[in-house]
Amino acid sequence: MTGQNPISTPKNSAGSRDAPPLVGVIYNPRSHRNQGQDLDVAALPNVFVAQPATREEIESALTDFKRRDIDYLIINGGDGTVRDVLTCGNLVFGDDWPDLAVLPKGKTNALNVDLGAPAKWSLSAAIAAYGSGRRIKRRPLSVQFPDGGRNLLGFILGAGGFTLGVRAGQDAHKMGAFDSLAVGVTSVWGVLHGLLGSDDNEWRRGVEMSIRLGEERRTIPRSEYGDPARRTVMVSSTLERFPVGIKLFGKLREGLKLVVMDHPRRRILAVFPAILAGWSPPWLAKAGIHHAVTDYYDLQIGGEFILDGEAFPAGDYRVSQGPELSFVVP
């Protein structure tokens, strides 16, 4: 599923492609690039703006949008805001979501990199794009908790060194590095730790982890290097393009994908930039880098994992694909 499908006749409640859509806006005033901008559209009669401060308020706002039968939901914030809106909206909309758009207003905006929306897309421009824009289909990750609670929806899940990289990225934000620059800074930082550190270094130690793929519960292969119970890095996503042109999953693009590093051998780290550029020689799996695509997988993890920037606790989880969503881009 490549997902880039032009649509000539968008839905709206008035039944006419020329009638303005009913638009719900989740506006995160705390997002890095917001600071009160774009709110002039709140005066329009077909636009309803909510500025929720908590997940409970997000769910309440989405319930109100559902009651109004909106055609178009615009998420004004970064990847964390997207995760929270999709997670709360999963209970409200189920499999019947309105069209969506995401304005890249956060410190990280990986989803917008994948969709190709303009870096400086404004709220008014996003509303105008409803009638003329393309629709791109994406399915988020759905992370099911073992206690049967609500599923988390997001787009990038990672553990081990990825968790450390996110924390280093937060430090990069404090130094003024955002978006692709922050990704580059944290990637270089991680490689240096892997090259120069000992196996006691937290960047090399990894985390206890078991991953079983699909109905067959096939285990991802394990090389001979490092502690057999641990993996250094795991990243999973349904996105197809990533910041700074990184090809995290080699030649894999569509579906629910994973990449796993067993242990950061210096031979691997020395060619890491080429691997991130999509180079996938035959010896890579034997050396400890594994790529996979699956319908779902069961994850047992002995440490925190990160979903779109937020940490969640160790435990047993099932990760699958969530509902198909239609994103508007100009």
C-alpha positions in Angstrom: 0.0 0.0 0.0 1.8 3.1 -1.2 -1.1 5.3 -0.2 -0.8 8.3 -2.5 -4.2 8.5 -4.2 -5.7 11.7 -5.6 -9.3 12.2 -4.7 -11.5 14.4 -6.9 -14.6 14.6 -4.8 -14.0 15.0 -1.1 -16.8 14.3 1.4 -18.5 17.1 3.3 -21.7 17.4 5.2 -23.4 19.7 2.7 -23.0 17.1 0.0 -21.3 19.5 -2.5 -17.6 19.6 -3.3 -17.9 23.4 -3.4 -19.4 23.7 0.1 -16.9 24.4 2.9 -16.2 21.4 5.1 -16.9 21.2 8.8 -13.5 21.4 10.3 -12.4 20.4 13.8 -9.0 21.6 15.0 -7.0 20.2 17.9 -4.5 23.1 18.6 -1.6 22.4 21.0 -0.6 25.9 22.2 2.5 24.3 23.8 3.9 23.0 20.5 7.3 24.4 19.6 6.1 26.4 16.6 2.6 27.5 17.6 2.7 30.3 20.2 -0.8 31.6 19.4 -0.4 31.7 15.6 -3.1 30.8 13.1 -6.1 31.2 15.4 -7.8 33.8 13.2 -9.6 30.9 11.5 -11.5 30.2 14.8 -13.9 33.0 13.8 -15.1 31.0 10.7 -18.6 29.4 11.2 -17.5 26.0 9.8 -14.3 25.8 12.0 -14.3 24.5 15.6 -11.0 25.0 17.5 -10.2 23.2 20.7 -7.1 23.7 22.8 -7.1 20.7 25.2 -4.5 20.5 27.9 -4.9 16.8 28.9 -5.7 13.6 27.1 -9.1 13.6 28.8 -9.8 17.0 27.3 -8.6 15.8 23.9 -11.1 12.9 24.1 -13.9 15.3 25.1 -13.1 17.7 22.2 -13.1 14.8 19.7 -16.4 13.6 21.0 -17.8 17.0 20.4 -16.4 17.0 16.8 -18.0 13.6 16.3 -21.3 15.0 17.5 -21.0 17.9 15.0 -20.2 15.3 12.2 -17.0 17.1 11.1 -15.6 16.3 7.6 -12.0 17.2 8.4 -9.8 17.0 11.5 -6.6 19.1 11.6 -4.0 18.3 14.2 -1.9 21.3 15.0 1.2 20.0 16.8 4.1 17.6 16.7 4.4 13.8 16.7 3.4 13.6 20.4 0.2 15.5 19.8 -0.6 13.3 16.8 -0.1 10.2 19.1 -2.4 11.5 21.7 -5.1 12.6 19.3 -5.0 9.3 17.4 -5.1 7.3 20.7 -8.0 9.2 22.1 -9.8 9.3 18.7 -9.6 5.6 18.4 -12.3 5.3 21.0 -14.4 8.1 19.4 -14.1 7.4 15.7 -13.2 3.7 15.6 -12.8 2.8 11.9 -14.8 5.8 10.6 -12.4 8.7 10.8 -12.8 12.0 9.0 -10.1 13.2 6.7 -7.0 14.4 8.6 -4.2 16.9 8.2 -1.2 17.5 10.4 0.6 20.8 10.7 4.3 20.3 11.6 4.4 22.5 14.7 6.3 20.3 17.1 10.0 19.7 17.8 9.8 16.5 15.8 7.4 16.0 12.9 8.3 12.6 11.4 4.8 12.0 10.1 4.9 15.2 8.0 8.2 14.2 6.5 6.6 11.0 5.3 3.5 12.7 4.0 5.4 15.5 2.3 3.4 18.4 3.7 5.0 21.8 3.6 7.3 22.6 6.6 5.5 26.0 7.1 2.0 24.8 6.3 -0.5 27.2 7.9 -3.9 26.3 9.3 -5.8 28.4 6.8 -3.8 26.8 3.9 -4.6 23.3 5.3 -8.3 24.2 5.4 -8.1 25.4 1.8 -6.4 22.2 0.7 -9.4 20.1 1.7 -11.1 20.5 -1.7 -8.0 20.4 -3.9 -5.4 18.4 -2.0 -4.3 14.8 -2.4 -5.2 12.1 0.0 -2.4 9.8 1.4 -3.4 6.6 3.2 -1.5 5.6 6.3 -2.1 3.1 9.1 -0.5 3.9 12.5 0.9 1.3 14.8 -1.5 0.0 17.4 0.1 -1.0 20.7 -2.1 -3.2 22.9 -1.5 -3.3 26.6 -1.5 -6.6 28.4 -4.2 -5.5 30.8 -6.7 -4.9 28.0 -6.7 -1.1 28.3 -6.9 1.3 25.5 -4.6 0.8 22.6 -1.9 3.4 21.9 -1.8 4.7 18.3 1.4 6.2 16.9 3.9 5.9 14.1 7.4 5.2 15.4 8.2 2.7 18.2 11.6 2.0 19.5 13.6 0.5 22.3 17.1 0.0 23.6 19.5 2.5 22.1 16.5 4.2 20.5 15.2 5.2 23.9 18.6 6.7 24.7 18.6 8.5 21.3 15.3 10.1 22.1 16.6 11.4 25.4 19.7 12.7 23.6 17.4 14.3 21.1 15.7 16.2 23.9 19.1 17.5 24.9 19.6 18.5 21.2 16.3 20.4 21.3 17.6 22.4 24.3 20.7 23.3 22.2 18.4 24.5 19.4 18.5 21.4 17.1 15.1 20.4 15.7 13.5 18.0 13.1 16.1 16.5 10.7 19.0 18.3 12.5 18.1 16.7 15.8 17.9 13.3 14.1 21.4 13.8 12.7 22.8 14.9 16.0 21.5 11.9 17.9 22.5 9.4 15.2 26.1 10.7 15.3 26.1 10.7 19.1 24.9 7.1 19.3 27.5 5.9 16.8 30.3 7.6 18.7 29.2 5.9 21.9 29.0 2.6 20.2 32.4 2.9 18.6 34.3 4.3 21.6 32.4 2.7 24.6 32.9 -0.6 26.3 30.1 -3.2 26.6 29.2 -1.7 30.0 28.2 1.5 28.1 24.4 1.9 28.2 24.4 2.6 24.5 25.9 -0.8 23.8 24.2 -2.9 26.6 20.8 -3.0 25.0 17.6 -4.4 26.7 16.1 -7.8 27.3 13.7 -8.3 24.4 11.7 -11.1 22.7 9.9 -10.4 19.4 7.6 -13.0 17.8 6.2 -12.3 14.4 2.6 -13.0 13.3 0.4 -16.1 13.8 3.5 -18.3 13.3 5.2 -16.5 16.2 8.4 -16.7 14.3 11.3 -15.3 16.3 13.6 -12.8 14.6 17.0 -14.5 14.0 19.8 -13.9 16.5 23.4 -13.6 15.6 26.2 -15.0 17.8 27.2 -11.5 19.1 26.3 -10.0 22.4 24.0 -11.3 25.2 21.5 -13.7 23.5 18.7 -12.4 25.7 19.2 -8.7 24.8 19.0 -6.6 21.6 20.8 -3.2 21.4 18.2 -1.4 19.3 14.7 -2.1 17.9 12.7 0.3 15.8 9.3 -0.3 14.2 7.1 1.9 12.1 4.5 2.0 9.3 5.9 5.2 7.8 7.6 5.0 4.4 9.9 8.0 4.4 12.0 9.4 7.2 14.0 12.5 8.1 17.3 13.3 6.3 16.5 10.5 3.8 17.2 7.7 6.3 16.1 4.2 5.1 15.7 2.6 8.5 14.2 -0.6 7.0 16.4 -1.1 4.0 14.4 -1.7 0.9 11.1 -2.3 2.9 8.6 0.6 2.5 5.1 -0.6 3.1 3.4 -2.2 6.0 4.4 -2.9 9.6 8.2 -3.0 9.6 11.0 -3.7 12.1 14.7 -3.4 12.2 16.7 -4.9 15.1 20.4 -4.7 16.0 21.7 -7.5 18.2 25.0 -5.9 19.3 26.9 -2.8 18.1 30.0 -4.5 16.6 32.5 -1.9 15.4 32.4 -3.5 11.9 28.7 -2.6 11.8 29.0 0.9 13.2 31.8 1.7 10.8 29.4 1.3 7.9 26.4 2.5 9.8 25.9 5.6 7.6 25.7 3.3 4.5 23.2 1.1 6.3 21.0 4.1 7.1 21.2 5.0 3.5 19.6 1.7 2.5 22.7 -0.5 1.9 21.8 -4.1 2.8 24.5 -6.6 1.9 23.8 -10.3 2.2 26.1 -10.6 5.3 24.1 -8.1 7.3 21.8 -10.5 9.1 24.6 -12.8 10.1 26.4 -9.8 11.5 23.5 -8.8 13.6 21.1 -6.4 11.7 17.7 -7.9 10.9 14.8 -6.4 8.9 11.3 -7.8 9.0 7.7 -7.0 7.8 4.7 -8.6 9.4 0.9 -8.2 10.1 1.6 -8.0 13.9 4.2 -9.0 16.5 4.3 -9.8 20.2 6.9 -7.8 22.1 8.2 -8.8 25.5 10.5 -6.1 26.8 12.5 -5.7 30.0 12.9 -1.9 29.8 11.0 1.1 28.5 10.0 1.6 24.9 9.3 4.9 23.2 6.2 5.6 21.0 6.4 9.0 19.2 8.6 10.6 21.9 7.0 9.3 25.1 8.3 6.4 27.2 6.1 3.5 28.3 7.0 0.8 30.8 8.4 -2.7 30.4 5.9 -5.5 29.8 4.3 -7.7 27.2 2.6 -6.0 24.2 1.0 -6.8 20.9 1.9 -4.4 18.1 -0.3 -4.4 14.9 -1.7 -1.8 12.4 -4.4 0.5 13.4 -7.2 1.9 11.2 -6.5 3.2 7.7 -6.4 7.0 7.9 -6.7 9.5 5.0 -4.3 12.5 5.3 -4.8 15.6 3.2 -1.7 17.2 1.6 -1.5 20.0 -0.9 
